[in-house]
Every structure is written in C-alpha cells, then in structure tokens.
Amino acid sequence: MKLRTKLWLLLVLSAAMSMVVFGFTSVWIGKAANKGYALFQLNPLAQSIVDSIQEQPKLDIDVLKQTLDRAHADHPAIRLVWLDDKGQSIYDTAGLNPTFTFHDLAMLMQNMPKSYLSGEDIRILTPAAKDGQSYFLLLSIPASAMKQGEMYFFVRKLSSLLTLVVPLILSFSIPFLLALWFFSVINRRIRKLNKALNQLSIQSDSPVVELKDSSKDELGQLTQHYNSMAHRIRAQFAEIQQFESKRKLLLSNLSHDLRTPLTTMLGYAEMIRTGNYQDQQELQARAKIILQRCRYMDKLLDQMLDISRQDADGMAIHLENHNLSELIRKIAAEYIMIFDGEPFQFDVEVPDEDIYLSMDAPLMERALRNLLDNAIRYGKDGRYLGIQLTADEQSVNVIVKDKGKGIPPEHQAQIFERFYRVDRGRKGEGLGIGLAIVKDIAEAHQGSIEMNSTPNVETAFRIKLPHLIRAS
C-alpha cells in the first residue's frame, strides 16, 4: 500500500473516530459532571403529577396531599403548589399556602426563559381539571438544582437543518484539509528524497543530485544528512580508486624492484659458481654486491610486512624508558662504516648528557634508519649526512639532514603519503612508503614530523616527540 493511500485512510478514520469519541465523551461527561434537572424535563414531570391527580376517583385534600408529598419526596428540590382557578393555594408542599392573583402569576412567568439564564428560580404553571373545576399546578425549583450547562436546537423543517449541518461540516473539514495539505507536503518531500537515493551511484560520472530543503524538521535534517552522505560516498569511492591505483603501482614497482637485483645476483652467483673471475679482489667485490642486493630485497620485504601489519592492526607500540642518545650513537656507528673510504661528510650531534625517552625502541630505530637511508639514497650528490639530537623540558627533537637535490616545492605537501614517490618514472627507487612509516611511528608516540627542503642546499626532517624523561 502506498504512503499516500495510508495517509488518506488515516485521515478518514481519524475524522470518523473523532466524531464518535466526541459524541460519547460529551454524553458521558455530561452525566458525570453536569448533574441536576434539565429544562426539558420539568414540563413532563409537572404533567405526570397532574395526570396522577386527575386519575384519582375523588379529589379531596388528603388525596391531593398524599400525591404531592410523594412527588416532593421523589424530588426534594422541587416545590409543588396546587391552586384553584381563583389563585388560592389548596396545598403547598412548603407549607406556606400563598394566594396568587392573575397579575402575580403573569409576573412569575414573564421572565421565562431569561430567568433560567440569569440564575433565578424556575417556575412552571400546568393547568388541570377535575369534576368540571379548573385547577393549576405551580412547580418551582431553584437555579442551583438545574444543570449548569444545556444546549438546545429545534428543527421545524429539514431545510433548516442545513444551517446547523453546514457549519458543522466546515468546522470538521478545516482540520482535515489542513492535515491533508501537511501530509501532502511531507509525502512530496519524501518522494524527492527517495528519487535522489535511487539516482545515487558511486560509479557514475554524473554529478551528485543535491536536494535543497531549508526546513529544520526531521525531514530537513535527513535531507542534509543525505547530501553529506552522497558527497562522502563519492569522496570515499575516489579514495578507494586512488588506493587501488596505488596498489597496482606498488605491485608493479615491487615486481621491478625485486627482479632487477635478483637478475644481478643470479648473474654474479653464476660467475662465482663457474669460477669466471680474475682474482680474489673481484670475487669479494661481486660477493659484496650480492650482499647489498640481498639486504635491499630484505628491506623491501620488511616494508611490505609493515604495510600488511598497519592495514590489519594499525601501529601498535610498547612504551618503555630507553636511552635515545645511546640508540642514535649505535645507529651512527653503523653508518660510519658504510662511508668508510668515500668522500662523504657525516656529522653526529648528540648532547653529552644522555636523553631518556618513553618510547618503543625498535620502532624508533626503524624510523631513524628510514630517514638516514632516504637521505643517502636521494641526497648522495651533496656528499653530506647529518643527524642531530636536541631536547628541552617539553620535547625531544631528532633531525636528519642532507645537502642533495632535495624535494621540489610542488611535491613537499604529499611526501609523507603512502606509495608516493617524487620521481614516479624511475624504477628501483623503493616502494614509496618509508616516510609514511616514519610519520606513523612519530604519531604513534604522540609526536609529529616536519620537513624543510631547499634543493641543492639542505633538506631536513625533524621528528618531534613529547614526554622528556631524564635519567636519575
């Protein structure tokens, strides 16, 4: 069943139920809260008393007294006075026995029904006849014994009923029409939202259908959520496509980066196996190249393992108090051996006082080695490598510098992204995740990494870490 049909049925049923509930509740509340005599009940009551007296075989004072007292006992709030045709009371249930002239009776009746509305006593005069003699029953009741709310209407012709029915229909149709208009507006807004959702396609090149709804209600909020969701889905799909492109590029680079050193290693290994070398010095040189290529391939595999671990579990660290100064000295000593015999300047600046830091030592060592390897690989033309350690009360700074070709300004904003390489056309230059790993390690330690590069002058990477701890 469509929503519009449901709304129509709901409106019709609610209108019918409201009329029924109005009728029943009005009657029930009237009986429960609006107690007393109704004006239309008094004439039949007086006439029934007169009829009971007229039915008596003989009218004497005893019969009259017995009948009126019995009626008064049933209706204590009502005073009954039996009058002859001259206005003389024959019996009064109140015991006053007044005498009325025609003028008196006329004055009692002249303000009816105005006296009923003003709160005065209500009086009804009912004629009677017995044994050829005329009599009158005067019924008197105080306003406090009457119902406090009554409404009457009288219809002499069916055509006059329209004067009541038409206003009644209009009064019930106005809220019905307003509700119908309200639900029609809501239904139209829902249809627009449903149509936009059906047209939403993350792979479509067409622009996102953006809805405009300035309302602050729930549907307006839902529309705003749809707009933001549609743009977010498109953006996330673009990121997924970008990651897929980078994944393919990673596999291509990895295939080339593994094949190139493997081909070299196979050639030199075959040469050593067959003994096709001139002397022991050439043998050692070829063995050294094989060892370097093996280490390079091992490093590529470590980087692939880092990628899989971060995708699965994120960067998990285990913080302990370590001597950062000693860690840097150890790494620097290893790299000094690499530059042995080469025209390469290597500066190491570490304070005399050891610096202790709450850190994950293996991860920090990996970050430093990545920075140093990058500086050697891309900054070797500058023939300079520097590592510096500084500290104050708030932070520890580790700076790695080189004076090579540097990083062009247009690439500096993206240098820490995964799989990003400045020269994408060159093969055998790594996977482009070294600096991304350094950034993840720094952020896992609640720190940060910054880079400043002036090509062919100086390129510096600074890891800034908080929570300085000094040895006791």
C-alpha positions in Angstrom: 0.0 0.0 0.0 1.4 3.4 -1.0 2.1 6.0 1.6 -0.5 8.4 0.1 -3.2 5.8 0.4 -2.2 5.1 4.0 -2.4 8.8 4.8 -5.9 9.1 3.2 -7.2 6.2 5.2 -5.7 7.5 8.4 -7.3 10.9 7.9 -10.8 9.5 7.1 -10.6 7.1 10.0 -9.4 9.7 12.4 -12.2 12.1 11.4 -14.8 9.4 11.9 -13.3 8.3 15.2 -13.1 11.9 16.4 -16.8 12.4 15.8 -17.7 9.2 17.6 -15.4 10.0 20.5 -16.8 13.5 20.7 -20.3 12.2 21.0 -19.7 9.5 23.6 -17.4 11.7 25.7 -19.9 14.6 25.7 -22.7 12.4 26.9 -20.6 10.6 29.5 -19.0 13.8 30.9 -22.4 15.5 30.9 -23.9 12.7 33.0 -20.9 12.5 35.3 -20.1 16.2 35.8 -23.3 18.2 34.8 -25.8 16.9 37.3 -29.2 18.4 38.0 -32.6 18.9 36.3 -32.7 19.7 32.6 -35.2 22.3 31.5 -37.0 20.0 29.1 -37.6 17.5 32.0 -39.8 19.9 34.1 -42.9 20.1 31.9 -43.2 16.3 31.6 -42.7 16.0 35.3 -45.4 18.5 36.1 -47.8 17.0 33.7 -47.2 13.5 35.1 -48.1 14.8 38.6 -51.3 16.5 37.2 -52.3 13.3 35.4 -51.9 11.2 38.6 -54.2 13.6 40.4 -56.8 13.6 37.7 -56.8 9.8 37.6 -58.0 9.8 41.3 -61.7 8.9 41.6 -62.2 11.8 44.1 -60.2 14.9 44.7 -60.0 15.9 48.3 -57.3 17.4 50.5 -56.0 14.0 51.6 -55.6 12.6 48.1 -54.0 15.9 47.0 -51.6 16.0 49.9 -50.6 12.4 49.5 -49.9 12.7 45.8 -47.9 16.0 46.1 -45.9 14.8 49.1 -45.0 11.6 47.3 -43.8 13.7 44.3 -41.9 16.0 46.6 -40.3 13.1 48.4 -39.0 11.9 45.0 -37.8 15.4 44.1 -36.9 17.2 47.3 -35.6 20.3 45.4 -39.0 21.0 43.8 -41.7 22.9 45.5 -45.3 22.0 44.4 -48.3 24.2 44.9 -51.9 23.2 43.9 -54.1 26.2 43.0 -57.8 26.7 42.3 -59.0 28.8 39.4 -59.0 31.9 41.7 -55.3 31.6 42.6 -55.9 30.3 46.1 -53.5 27.6 47.1 -55.2 24.4 48.2 -52.0 22.6 49.2 -48.3 23.7 49.3 -45.6 21.2 49.9 -43.6 24.1 51.5 -46.5 24.7 53.9 -46.8 28.4 53.0 -50.1 28.3 51.2 -49.9 31.6 49.3 -52.6 33.3 47.3 -51.9 34.5 43.7 -53.7 36.9 41.6 -53.6 36.8 37.8 -51.0 39.6 37.9 -48.8 37.6 40.3 -48.8 34.6 38.1 -48.1 36.7 35.0 -45.1 38.3 36.7 -43.8 34.9 37.6 -44.0 33.7 34.0 -42.9 36.9 32.2 -39.1 36.5 32.6 -39.0 32.9 31.3 -36.7 31.7 30.0 -34.5 34.7 30.8 -34.7 33.9 34.5 -33.3 30.5 33.8 -30.2 32.0 32.2 -29.8 34.6 35.0 -29.9 32.1 37.8 -33.4 32.9 39.3 -35.8 30.2 40.4 -37.6 28.3 37.6 -41.4 28.2 37.7 -43.8 26.2 35.5 -47.6 26.5 35.6 -49.5 23.5 34.4 -53.4 23.6 34.0 -55.6 20.7 35.4 -59.3 19.9 35.5 -61.3 17.7 37.9 -65.1 17.3 38.3 -65.7 20.3 36.0 -63.4 22.5 38.1 -60.2 24.1 36.8 -57.0 23.9 38.8 -53.3 24.8 38.3 -50.1 23.1 39.5 -47.3 25.6 40.2 -43.8 23.9 40.1 -40.9 25.9 41.5 -37.2 24.8 41.5 -34.1 26.8 42.5 -31.5 27.5 39.8 -28.9 25.6 41.9 -30.8 22.4 41.3 -30.7 22.8 37.5 -27.9 21.6 35.1 -25.2 24.1 34.8 -24.8 23.6 31.0 -27.5 22.9 28.4 -27.8 23.4 24.7 -30.9 23.1 22.5 -31.8 23.5 18.9 -35.2 22.9 17.3 -35.9 22.0 13.6 -39.3 22.7 12.1 -38.2 21.9 8.5 -35.5 19.7 7.1 -34.1 22.6 5.1 -33.4 24.5 8.3 -31.1 21.6 9.3 -28.6 22.8 6.8 -28.0 25.9 8.9 -26.5 23.5 11.5 -25.0 20.8 9.3 -23.1 23.1 7.0 -21.2 24.9 9.8 -20.6 21.6 11.5 -19.1 20.1 8.2 -16.9 23.2 7.8 -15.7 23.0 11.3 -14.6 19.4 10.9 -13.3 19.8 7.3 -10.9 22.6 8.1 -8.5 20.5 10.3 -9.0 17.6 7.9 -7.9 19.8 4.9 -5.0 21.2 6.9 -3.8 17.7 7.8 -4.2 16.6 4.2 -2.1 19.6 3.0 0.5 18.9 5.6 0.8 15.2 4.8 0.9 16.0 1.0 3.9 18.3 1.6 5.6 15.6 3.6 4.8 13.0 1.0 6.3 15.2 -1.8 9.5 15.8 0.2 9.8 12.0 0.9 9.3 11.2 -2.8 12.1 13.7 -3.8 14.4 12.1 -1.2 13.6 8.6 -2.4 14.2 9.6 -6.1 17.5 11.1 -5.2 18.5 7.9 -3.3 17.6 5.8 -6.4 19.7 8.0 -8.6 22.7 7.9 -6.4 25.5 5.9 -8.0 29.1 5.9 -6.7 30.5 4.9 -10.1 28.5 7.3 -12.1 30.3 10.3 -13.7 27.2 12.4 -13.4 27.1 15.0 -10.6 25.5 14.1 -7.2 21.9 15.0 -7.0 21.8 17.6 -4.2 18.5 18.3 -2.5 17.5 21.7 -1.2 15.4 21.7 1.9 15.6 24.7 4.2 13.3 23.2 6.8 14.7 22.4 10.3 12.4 19.4 11.0 13.4 15.8 10.9 13.0 15.5 7.1 15.1 18.6 6.6 17.8 17.1 8.8 17.5 13.8 6.9 17.9 15.7 3.6 21.1 17.4 4.9 22.4 14.0 6.0 21.7 12.6 2.5 23.6 15.5 0.9 26.6 15.0 3.1 26.4 11.2 2.8 26.3 11.4 -1.0 29.4 13.6 -1.2 31.1 11.5 1.4 30.4 8.3 -0.5 31.7 9.8 -3.7 34.9 11.0 -1.9 35.4 7.7 -0.3 35.0 5.9 -3.6 37.5 8.3 -5.2 39.9 7.4 -2.4 39.3 3.7 -3.0 40.0 4.1 -6.6 43.2 6.1 -5.7 44.3 3.3 -3.3 43.6 0.7 -6.0 45.7 2.6 -8.4 48.5 2.9 -5.9 48.2 -0.8 -5.1 48.7 -1.7 -8.8 51.6 0.7 -8.9 53.0 -0.9 -5.8 52.8 -4.3 -7.3 54.5 -3.1 -10.5 57.2 -1.3 -8.6 57.7 -4.3 -6.3 58.0 -6.6 -9.3 60.6 -4.4 -10.9 62.5 -3.7 -7.7 62.8 -7.4 -6.9 63.6 -8.5 -10.4 66.4 -6.1 -11.0 68.6 -7.0 -8.0 67.6 -10.7 -8.4 68.9 -10.6 -12.0 72.2 -9.1 -10.8 72.5 -11.6 -8.0 71.8 -14.5 -10.3 74.5 -13.3 -12.8 77.2 -12.8 -10.1 76.3 -16.1 -8.4 76.6 -18.0 -11.7 80.0 -16.3 -12.2 81.2 -17.3 -8.8 79.9 -20.9 -9.3 81.8 -21.3 -12.6 84.9 -19.5 -11.3 84.8 -17.0 -14.0 86.5 -14.1 -12.2 90.1 -12.8 -12.4 91.2 -12.7 -8.8 90.2 -12.8 -5.2 89.6 -9.0 -5.2 87.0 -9.3 -8.0 85.4 -12.2 -6.2 85.0 -10.1 -3.0 83.6 -7.2 -4.9 81.0 -9.4 -6.6 80.1 -11.0 -3.3 79.7 -7.6 -1.7 77.3 -6.6 -4.5 75.3 -9.8 -3.9 75.1 -9.0 -0.2 74.0 -5.4 -0.8 71.2 -6.6 -3.2 70.1 -9.2 -0.6 69.9 -6.5 2.0 67.9 -4.3 -0.3 65.5 -7.1 -1.1 65.2 -7.9 2.6 64.3 -4.2 3.3 61.6 -4.3 0.6 60.0 -7.3 2.2 60.2 -5.7 5.6 58.3 -2.7 4.1 55.7 -5.0 2.7 55.3 -6.6 6.1 54.9 -3.2 7.6 52.1 -2.4 5.2 50.2 -5.6 6.0 50.6 -5.1 9.7 49.3 -1.5 9.6 46.4 -2.4 7.5 45.4 -5.3 9.8 46.2 -3.9 13.3 47.3 -0.3 13.0 50.5 0.9 14.6 50.9 -0.9 18.0 53.6 0.4 20.3 55.1 -0.8 23.6 56.5 2.2 25.5 59.4 1.8 27.9 62.1 4.1 29.2 65.0 4.0 26.8 68.3 5.9 26.2 67.7 7.7 23.0 71.2 9.1 22.9 72.7 5.7 23.0 70.3 4.4 20.3 71.4 7.3 17.9 75.1 6.6 18.7 74.7 2.9 17.8 73.0 3.7 14.5 75.5 6.4 13.6 78.4 4.0 14.2 76.9 1.5 11.7 76.5 4.2 9.1 80.1 5.5 9.6 81.3 2.1 8.4 79.2 2.5 5.2 81.0 5.7 4.3 84.5 4.3 5.1 86.8 5.3 2.2 84.3 7.5 0.5 84.3 11.3 0.3 81.2 11.7 2.4 80.8 14.0 5.4 78.9 12.5 8.3 78.0 14.9 11.3 76.6 13.5 14.5 75.5 15.9 17.2 74.4 14.3 20.5 74.4 16.1 23.9 76.9 14.9 26.4 74.1 14.2 28.9 72.1 11.2 27.9 68.5 11.7 27.0 65.9 9.2 28.1 62.5 8.9 26.5 59.4 6.7 26.9 59.3 5.1 23.5 59.2 1.9 21.5 62.9 1.4 20.8 62.6 -1.0 17.7 60.0 1.3 16.0 62.1 4.4 16.7 65.2 2.7 15.3 63.2 1.8 12.2 62.1 5.4 11.7 65.6 6.7 12.1 67.1 4.2 9.7 64.4 5.1 7.1 65.3 8.7 7.3 69.0 8.0 7.0 68.5 5.6 4.1 66.4 8.2 2.3 69.0 10.9 2.9 71.7 8.6 1.5 69.7 7.4 -1.5 68.3 10.8 -2.6 70.9 13.2 -1.1 74.1 11.4 -2.1 75.0 14.1 -4.6 75.5 16.5 -1.7 78.1 14.3 -0.1 76.8 15.2 3.4 74.7 13.5 6.0 73.9 14.9 9.5 71.9 13.6 12.5 71.2 15.9 15.4 69.5 15.3 18.8 68.2 18.2 20.9 65.9 18.3 24.0 64.2 20.7 26.3 61.6 20.4 29.1 58.7 19.8 26.7 60.0 17.8 23.8 62.8 15.8 22.1 63.9 16.6 18.5 65.7 14.3 16.2 66.9 15.9 12.9 68.3 14.2 9.8 69.8 16.4 7.2 71.4 16.1 3.7 72.6 18.6 1.1 71.5 16.7 -2.0 69.0 17.5 -4.8 66.2 17.9 -2.2 62.4 17.8 -2.8 60.7 20.3 -5.2 58.1 22.5 -3.6 55.2 21.0 -5.6 55.9 17.6 -4.0 56.5 18.6 -0.4 52.9 18.5 0.7 52.5 14.8 -0.4 55.9 13.4 0.6 54.5 11.6 3.6 51.7 9.8 1.7 51.8 6.1 1.1 53.3 4.9 -2.2 54.1 8.5 -3.2 57.4 9.0 -5.0 58.8 12.2 -6.3 60.1 10.6 -9.5 57.5 8.1 -10.4 59.1 7.3 -13.8 62.2 5.8 -12.1 62.3 2.2 -11.1 64.3 0.6 -8.4 63.8 3.5 -6.0 61.8 1.7 -3.3 58.0 1.4 -2.7 57.4 5.0 -1.6 56.3 4.1 2.0 59.4 4.8 4.0 58.4 8.4 5.0 54.8 7.3 5.6 56.1 4.7 8.1 58.2 7.3 9.8 55.1 9.6 10.1 53.0 6.7 11.6 55.7 5.9 14.1 56.0 9.6 15.2 52.3 10.0 15.6 52.0 6.7 17.5 54.4 8.3 20.0 52.1 11.4 20.2 54.7 13.3 18.2 55.0 14.7 14.7 57.4 15.0 11.8 58.3 18.1 9.8 60.2 18.6 6.6 62.0 21.6 5.1 63.8 21.4 1.8 65.8 23.8 -0.3 67.0 21.9 -3.4 70.8 21.5 -3.5 71.2 23.5 -0.3 69.7 21.5 2.6 66.9 19.0 3.3 66.0 18.4 6.9 63.5 16.0 8.5 62.6 16.7 12.2 60.9 14.2 14.5 59.4 16.0 17.4 58.5 13.8 20.4 56.9 14.9 23.8 57.4 13.5 27.3 61.0 14.1 28.1 62.5 11.8 30.8 65.9 12.5 32.3 68.0 9.8 33.9 68.1 9.9 37.7 
